[in-house]
Amino acid sequence: MAEAQSTNPNGAFGVTDVKVKHPRTAETFGNSSTTVAIAEGDLVVFDQMESATGELTVHLADVSADDPALIAGVAAEAIPASSATVREYGLVIVRGLAIVNIGNGTVSEGERMAFHASTDGAADSAAADASTIEGDTFGVCLGAVIGSTNQGAVWID
């Protein structure tokens, strides 16, 4: 696994794109799925470590099958599905500012984020009540959905 990267804090290298301007930590992970690609902004979860290689991989978060406590982060770039012989790799933001895909809900500044109820790889705000389980949330929303993009700014903690 690659070492953690801090990308261009405060535009020090002249880049002003919000996705890379602010401090964040990203790690390189392989996509364990041979059928499902990961889109930029998708939530990904950890797989079991592969016993033969010791490699830790991720896959698109499946809302009906995955444990929210296993959220690895948000894909910083598209990661194609791997083939049987070639693993595809990409950056995953594990801490800091991320632009995450939002399901068909609404989000507001200050809300904790969790899996969307029905859209794999998407996030939504978590209910702030007694049913919210610690560990099921992965970050805090920094504002409403960005325009008509179905994406939102999240600080991953």
C-alpha beads as a LAMMPS data file, in Angstrom:
LAMMPS data file: protein, C-alpha beads

157 atoms
156 bonds

1 atom types
1 bond types

-500.0 500.0 xlo xhi
-500.0 500.0 ylo yhi
-500.0 500.0 zlo zhi

Masses

1 110.0

Atoms # bond

1 1 1 0.000 0.000 0.000
2 1 1 1.297 3.448 -0.857
3 1 1 2.155 5.930 1.856
4 1 1 -0.361 8.596 2.861
5 1 1 -0.426 11.714 0.685
6 1 1 -1.260 15.268 1.708
7 1 1 -2.367 17.043 -1.422
8 1 1 -1.555 20.674 -2.145
9 1 1 -2.664 22.458 1.034
10 1 1 -4.111 25.902 0.387
11 1 1 -3.188 25.883 -3.307
12 1 1 0.553 25.987 -2.590
13 1 1 1.312 24.597 -6.034
14 1 1 -1.064 26.847 -7.962
15 1 1 -3.930 24.348 -8.178
16 1 1 -7.253 25.852 -7.173
17 1 1 -9.637 22.924 -7.739
18 1 1 -11.523 22.411 -4.448
19 1 1 -11.071 18.640 -4.771
20 1 1 -7.298 18.908 -4.401
21 1 1 -6.749 22.284 -2.750
22 1 1 -7.580 21.384 0.821
23 1 1 -5.597 19.013 3.039
24 1 1 -6.636 15.409 2.832
25 1 1 -5.051 12.025 3.188
26 1 1 -5.434 9.522 0.370
27 1 1 -4.264 5.932 0.073
28 1 1 -3.973 3.714 -2.989
29 1 1 -6.211 0.652 -2.908
30 1 1 -7.087 -2.047 -5.407
31 1 1 -10.677 -2.737 -6.461
32 1 1 -11.429 -6.318 -5.425
33 1 1 -14.491 -6.574 -7.682
34 1 1 -14.192 -8.053 -11.159
35 1 1 -17.683 -6.846 -12.104
36 1 1 -18.315 -3.459 -10.431
37 1 1 -16.349 -0.299 -11.179
38 1 1 -16.006 2.454 -8.579
39 1 1 -16.893 6.019 -9.654
40 1 1 -15.222 9.162 -8.360
41 1 1 -17.074 10.198 -5.187
42 1 1 -18.340 6.699 -4.327
43 1 1 -18.093 5.289 -0.818
44 1 1 -15.854 2.231 -0.653
45 1 1 -15.474 -0.375 2.075
46 1 1 -12.606 -2.637 3.080
47 1 1 -12.480 -6.288 2.061
48 1 1 -10.849 -9.014 4.088
49 1 1 -7.087 -8.936 3.670
50 1 1 -6.041 -11.399 0.984
51 1 1 -4.212 -14.267 2.638
52 1 1 -1.965 -15.030 -0.353
53 1 1 -0.638 -11.496 -0.857
54 1 1 -1.449 -9.630 2.353
55 1 1 -3.074 -6.924 0.200
56 1 1 -5.912 -4.871 1.637
57 1 1 -8.482 -4.080 -1.066
58 1 1 -11.776 -2.186 -1.301
59 1 1 -15.040 -2.454 -3.205
60 1 1 -18.097 -0.270 -3.846
61 1 1 -20.183 0.020 -0.678
62 1 1 -23.188 -2.326 -0.931
63 1 1 -25.953 -0.964 1.302
64 1 1 -27.630 -4.356 1.657
65 1 1 -24.533 -6.384 2.508
66 1 1 -21.699 -4.261 3.930
67 1 1 -21.036 -3.189 7.499
68 1 1 -20.870 0.627 7.717
69 1 1 -18.023 0.292 10.220
70 1 1 -15.849 -0.944 7.312
71 1 1 -16.031 2.310 5.318
72 1 1 -12.531 2.929 3.962
73 1 1 -13.305 6.340 2.482
74 1 1 -14.381 8.102 -0.716
75 1 1 -12.941 7.331 -4.149
76 1 1 -10.861 10.310 -5.309
77 1 1 -10.928 8.951 -8.863
78 1 1 -12.666 6.271 -10.867
79 1 1 -11.323 2.762 -10.259
80 1 1 -12.256 0.258 -12.992
81 1 1 -13.348 -3.266 -12.145
82 1 1 -10.368 -5.595 -11.886
83 1 1 -9.920 -8.595 -14.162
84 1 1 -9.093 -12.092 -13.003
85 1 1 -5.397 -11.428 -13.632
86 1 1 -4.961 -7.631 -13.286
87 1 1 -5.917 -5.638 -10.178
88 1 1 -7.062 -2.045 -10.858
89 1 1 -5.914 0.620 -8.374
90 1 1 -6.971 4.140 -7.453
91 1 1 -6.811 6.790 -4.736
92 1 1 -9.261 6.704 -1.825
93 1 1 -9.603 9.694 0.504
94 1 1 -9.416 8.349 4.042
95 1 1 -9.300 11.654 5.979
96 1 1 -10.052 15.275 5.215
97 1 1 -12.134 16.963 2.527
98 1 1 -13.905 14.707 0.037
99 1 1 -16.606 15.281 -2.547
100 1 1 -18.994 12.373 -2.044
101 1 1 -21.900 11.140 -4.157
102 1 1 -25.214 11.787 -2.389
103 1 1 -28.225 9.529 -2.867
104 1 1 -31.630 10.990 -3.674
105 1 1 -31.872 12.746 -0.321
106 1 1 -30.908 16.124 1.010
107 1 1 -28.050 16.950 3.337
108 1 1 -27.288 19.954 5.501
109 1 1 -24.192 21.433 7.070
110 1 1 -23.233 19.731 10.318
111 1 1 -25.051 16.448 9.703
112 1 1 -23.206 13.166 10.177
113 1 1 -22.999 11.040 7.025
114 1 1 -23.809 7.357 6.522
115 1 1 -24.686 4.867 3.774
116 1 1 -27.617 5.910 1.603
117 1 1 -30.581 3.629 2.321
118 1 1 -30.877 2.211 -1.208
119 1 1 -28.093 3.485 -3.513
120 1 1 -24.828 1.517 -3.438
121 1 1 -21.771 3.755 -3.081
122 1 1 -23.807 6.838 -2.139
123 1 1 -24.056 8.730 1.135
124 1 1 -26.892 10.423 2.980
125 1 1 -27.285 12.180 6.290
126 1 1 -27.597 9.951 9.351
127 1 1 -30.586 10.251 11.632
128 1 1 -29.450 12.148 14.715
129 1 1 -31.442 10.160 17.218
130 1 1 -31.077 7.204 19.541
131 1 1 -31.145 4.742 16.602
132 1 1 -27.851 6.113 15.213
133 1 1 -25.124 3.640 16.068
134 1 1 -21.626 4.925 16.725
135 1 1 -19.389 3.590 13.954
136 1 1 -22.144 3.687 11.333
137 1 1 -21.240 7.252 10.352
138 1 1 -18.077 8.336 8.572
139 1 1 -17.875 12.125 8.457
140 1 1 -19.662 15.436 8.686
141 1 1 -21.407 17.266 5.859
142 1 1 -20.012 20.742 5.135
143 1 1 -23.089 22.085 3.323
144 1 1 -26.019 21.270 1.083
145 1 1 -25.805 19.232 -2.147
146 1 1 -23.627 21.133 -4.634
147 1 1 -25.993 22.514 -7.289
148 1 1 -27.572 19.708 -9.306
149 1 1 -24.530 17.402 -9.056
150 1 1 -25.868 15.010 -6.381
151 1 1 -22.530 15.507 -4.633
152 1 1 -21.656 17.099 -1.333
153 1 1 -18.571 18.238 0.533
154 1 1 -17.760 16.019 3.505
155 1 1 -14.998 16.081 6.081
156 1 1 -13.993 12.473 6.710
157 1 1 -12.848 11.844 10.252

Bonds

1 1 1 2
2 1 2 3
3 1 3 4
4 1 4 5
5 1 5 6
6 1 6 7
7 1 7 8
8 1 8 9
9 1 9 10
10 1 10 11
11 1 11 12
12 1 12 13
13 1 13 14
14 1 14 15
15 1 15 16
16 1 16 17
17 1 17 18
18 1 18 19
19 1 19 20
20 1 20 21
21 1 21 22
22 1 22 23
23 1 23 24
24 1 24 25
25 1 25 26
26 1 26 27
27 1 27 28
28 1 28 29
29 1 29 30
30 1 30 31
31 1 31 32
32 1 32 33
33 1 33 34
34 1 34 35
35 1 35 36
36 1 36 37
37 1 37 38
38 1 38 39
39 1 39 40
40 1 40 41
41 1 41 42
42 1 42 43
43 1 43 44
44 1 44 45
45 1 45 46
46 1 46 47
47 1 47 48
48 1 48 49
49 1 49 50
50 1 50 51
51 1 51 52
52 1 52 53
53 1 53 54
54 1 54 55
55 1 55 56
56 1 56 57
57 1 57 58
58 1 58 59
59 1 59 60
60 1 60 61
61 1 61 62
62 1 62 63
63 1 63 64
64 1 64 65
65 1 65 66
66 1 66 67
67 1 67 68
68 1 68 69
69 1 69 70
70 1 70 71
71 1 71 72
72 1 72 73
73 1 73 74
74 1 74 75
75 1 75 76
76 1 76 77
77 1 77 78
78 1 78 79
79 1 79 80
80 1 80 81
81 1 81 82
82 1 82 83
83 1 83 84
84 1 84 85
85 1 85 86
86 1 86 87
87 1 87 88
88 1 88 89
89 1 89 90
90 1 90 91
91 1 91 92
92 1 92 93
93 1 93 94
94 1 94 95
95 1 95 96
96 1 96 97
97 1 97 98
98 1 98 99
99 1 99 100
100 1 100 101
101 1 101 102
102 1 102 103
103 1 103 104
104 1 104 105
105 1 105 106
106 1 106 107
107 1 107 108
108 1 108 109
109 1 109 110
110 1 110 111
111 1 111 112
112 1 112 113
113 1 113 114
114 1 114 115
115 1 115 116
116 1 116 117
117 1 117 118
118 1 118 119
119 1 119 120
120 1 120 121
121 1 121 122
122 1 122 123
123 1 123 124
124 1 124 125
125 1 125 126
126 1 126 127
127 1 127 128
128 1 128 129
129 1 129 130
130 1 130 131
131 1 131 132
132 1 132 133
133 1 133 134
134 1 134 135
135 1 135 136
136 1 136 137
137 1 137 138
138 1 138 139
139 1 139 140
140 1 140 141
141 1 141 142
142 1 142 143
143 1 143 144
144 1 144 145
145 1 145 146
146 1 146 147
147 1 147 148
148 1 148 149
149 1 149 150
150 1 150 151
151 1 151 152
152 1 152 153
153 1 153 154
154 1 154 155
155 1 155 156
156 1 156 157
